[in-house]
Amino acid sequence: MSLRMRGRRMRPAGVRLRTGVRWKIAVAIAAVGALIAVTLSLVVHNAARVSMLDNARDAQMWRLVFAQRVYETSKPKEPRFGTKINDPALPPQLDQLMRDGRRGTYVQEHASGPPDVWAAVPLANGDVLSLHVPFADRSATIMKDLDRALIIGSVSVVFGGCALGVLIGGQLSRRLRKAAAAAGRVAQGNTDVRVRDAIGGVVRDETDELARAIDALTDALHERIEAERRVTADIAHELRTPVTGLLTAAELLPPGRPTELVRDRAQAMRTLVEDVLEVARLDSASERAELQELTLGEFVERRVRALDPDVRVHVVHESWVNTDPRRLERILGNLLANAAKHGKGPVEVTVEGRVVRVRDHGPGFPEALLKEGPSRFRTGSSDRAGQGHGLGLTIATGQARVLGARLTFRNAAPEGTPEGEGGAIAVLWLPEHAPTTTGSFPVLRMAD
């Protein structure tokens, strides 16, 4: 039995909604504006109502006093002007004042309709003269107009505050997005980007402080990386001479198993020094490609056969590319060496247009390499990279960057796949257009 949800999507557990700064500021300003508008509207409404009721009570008392004088001086004594003697509907509050011998006014509220304004005075003979009339229609109309104006004003304040919040938040959000984009370019290795220049603007706020902090951090990291690169290059350069002398001296040793071990280790050390120097040159971003136009499938097939005749090459679609053949051969050599050392056969190379894939059938790339990319002197898990120095894929990635290409890594199948059905796949994506800052001119292909 299956349950199908229609009309809406279920949000996975742990996923949080993402809202921008613009709308958060707009909602905050609108909420504060609404709170202030409602509070002021209630204060103004109550103050106006109390003032109008006080005026009505004073006017009612003035009318009653005038009616009292007329009543006391006329013969026979009869209540006039709507007054009553000992009105049974007299509110208890006024009745208590009359018993104390005091005159007063009272506003009697009703569930529906306007309130009644009462006024009462005690007479000399113990009777009570009272007068009550509904709250004036004109006053009620004024209150309705006032309430309408307050509502319109409150709504205008809320919408105005929301628009102002969107404007202010939009400017702040735009500056933050520019800062984030600039920081992203810095993270990709473009250390010439300045976050402070990217956000621009005349107004100075906290985003400028953030930009200056990021720029300072970028400068510090760049200086540290550059210092480490120089130290690495200097050490490797200084080691080149003694390692070369050691290798030459090993050639003079008498034949034998110890001599072979010494020569092998000396050659491995020389290879390591050369790799470290190459990584240092790639890190300095001073390398330039010497471009030539060539047929990719034919070139790959010829170079792979020279490097490892057992590797199978399959050209799906031939394509002309403008690239550096020496660097391309270096990338292929490192990928094949990595597959031979850490994977299992058969190793396959596929050329399809401008894309070159190198696949083995071993345990696959380590998870750390798939997430973070190649890293020098980190060989990954012991099942695939327990030997070596982790420089082969690092150099291949750096050389691809010089060519303007992209080198990606993935596994052919997830973990748990039977042996022989998985494997590691390295994909080289050559660019459609050659790099423009090569420092050299491409070799033109002449017509037959």
Stockholm file with secondary structure:
# STOCKHOLM 1.0

chainA/1-448         MSLRMRGRRMRPAGVRLRTGVRWKIAVAIAAVGALIAVTLSLVVHNAARVSMLDNARDAQMWRLVFAQRVYETSKPKEPRFGTKINDPALPPQLDQLMRDGRRGTYVQEHASGPPDVWAAVPLANGDVLSLHVPFADRSATIMKDLDRALIIGSVSVVFGGCALGVLIGGQLSRRLRKAAAAAGRVAQGNTDVRVRDAIGGVVRDETDELARAIDALTDALHERIEAERRVTADIAHELRTPVTGLLTAAELLPPGRPTELVRDRAQAMRTLVEDVLEVARLDSASERAELQELTLGEFVERRVRALDPDVRVHVVHESWVNTDPRRLERILGNLLANAAKHGKGPVEVTVEGRVVRVRDHGPGFPEALLKEGPSRFRTGSSDRAGQGHGLGLTIATGQARVLGARLTFRNAAPEGTPEGEGGAIAVLWLPEHAPTTTGSFPVLRMAD
#=GR chainA/1-448 SS CCCCCCSSCCCCTTCCCCCCHHHHHHHHHHHHHHHHHHHHHHHHHHHHHHHHHHHHHHHHHHHHHHHHHHHHHSSSCCCCTTCEESCTTCCHHHHHHHHTTCCEEEEECCSSSCCEEEEEEECTTSCEEEEEEECCHHHHHHHHHHHHHHHHHHHHHHHHHHHHHHHHHHHHHHHHHHHHHHHHHHHTTCTTCCHHHHHCCSCCCHHHHHHHHHHHHHHHHHHHHHHHHHHHHHHHHHHHHHHHHHHHHHHTSCSSHHHHHHHHHHHHHHHHHHHHHHHHHHHTTCCCCCCEEEEHHHHHHHHHHHHCTTSEEEEEECCEEEECHHHHHHHHHHHHHHHHHHSCSCCEEEEETTEEEEECCSSCCCHHHHHHCCCTTCCCCHHHHSSSCSCHHHHHHHHHHHTTCEEEEEESSCTTCCTTSCCEEEEEECCSSCCSCCSSCCBCCCCC
#=GC SS_cons         CCCCCCSSCCCCTTCCCCCCHHHHHHHHHHHHHHHHHHHHHHHHHHHHHHHHHHHHHHHHHHHHHHHHHHHHHSSSCCCCTTCEESCTTCCHHHHHHHHTTCCEEEEECCSSSCCEEEEEEECTTSCEEEEEEECCHHHHHHHHHHHHHHHHHHHHHHHHHHHHHHHHHHHHHHHHHHHHHHHHHHHTTCTTCCHHHHHCCSCCCHHHHHHHHHHHHHHHHHHHHHHHHHHHHHHHHHHHHHHHHHHHHHHTSCSSHHHHHHHHHHHHHHHHHHHHHHHHHHHTTCCCCCCEEEEHHHHHHHHHHHHCTTSEEEEEECCEEEECHHHHHHHHHHHHHHHHHHSCSCCEEEEETTEEEEECCSSCCCHHHHHHCCCTTCCCCHHHHSSSCSCHHHHHHHHHHHTTCEEEEEESSCTTCCTTSCCEEEEEECCSSCCSCCSSCCBCCCCC
//
